[in-house]
Every structure is written in C-alpha cells, then in structure tokens.
Amino acid sequence: MSMKLGGRWPITPVQLDNNTPVGINVGIGSVMIVAAALVAAPIPGADQPARLGVVAGAVGLFAAITVDQLALAGVVVLGWLVTNGFLENHRGELSWHSSSDPYLITLLVIAGAVGLATGEAYRGIRRLRAQWRAEVQLQEFTAQFKEKEKHDA
C-alpha cells in the first residue's frame, strides 16, 4: 500500500549501479579517444605534452564516467595506439620510442587510475547521501506516525 504522508512518498530504494556491457563501454571509450586525438592534432608538434594530455584527459574522463576497469584496459591500449600512430608518427605507423613510450603508457595508466578513483568516490558519496536521505525520511515517517497515533488515541 502506498500512501502519501506529510507531502512525501514512503521510502524507495535507490539504484545507483551501472550495468552497461563492457563492449558498449569500449565503443564509447574508442569514440572518446578518437575525438581527443582530433582535438589534439592541431596542437603544434613541439608542444607534445599538451597533445598527450588531451588524450590522457579523455582516458581519465572515460574512467570516471564508466568506472569499468575491464573496458578501461582496452581504452588505455587504444589511447596508446592512437597517440603513437597519429600524434607522434603522424601517418598511422606504430613504432616503439624507447625514450617516450614508457612515459606515455604510464601517463595513460595513471590518468585511468585517477579517473577510476574519482568515479568511485563520486558514486560512494552519492550512495552515502542516498542512504542518509532514506534514514532521514524513515525518521520523519516514524515521527509523523507516532504523532498521528497520539492524536487518534
């Protein structure tokens, strides 16, 4: 039975879980990486850290939005491939740059880790806030019920 008391509906459970399939998340991440590469391409080649930062930012944003570790692994690899092939070599040719590629991979992994931590923290705070609001609603509902019992008795 659902009834309205004091202008509020009874407590309802809050569902905050994301059940998007990994394949869909990888597809979304792929689009984000390609878009980031298109944004980074006009940046002059002499400013390579800014170009790499754009792609790393896309990886971090993807991680924060989806909080999907498995999809993030694929997106990090794709980010490295796109960055190496199009932002470093300019013609889509993949090659290992022993001086810069370990740093690029580390940058992408750190961006993903920071994004995951940020996304998890945000979701944790939302869960706590929803739980707190449900407890407050329960206390208000109980107080209203007891007040109504007093008046009826």
Secondary structure as UniProt FT lines:
FT   TURN            6..7
FT   HELIX           22..40
FT   TURN            41..42
FT   HELIX           45..47
FT   HELIX           48..66
FT   HELIX           69..82
FT   HELIX           83..88
FT   TURN            98..100
FT   HELIX           101..152
//
